[in-house]
């Protein structure tokens, strides 16, 4: 796992390239005016691993949701959002 930092201006100007350059185990910390903002970009699988260390129920719910998707027990976009959008 490696950590990197990037300034908000550089991130805004190069978002696609920056995200494309990140590896699965990279964590990108975001700075503003040279100071860390407390915000980071990480891979979703790494996030799940980190959450497992803290919240086992979260991982159980993720596994349940993935099983529901495999079984086709899902809602369409229109069913979820209906007339809201």
Buried (B, 14 or more C-beta within 10 A) or exposed (E): EEEBBBBEEEBEEEEEEBEEEBEEEBBBBBBEEEEEEEEBBBBEEBEEEEBEEEEEEEBEEBEEEEEEEEEEEEEEEEEEEEEEE
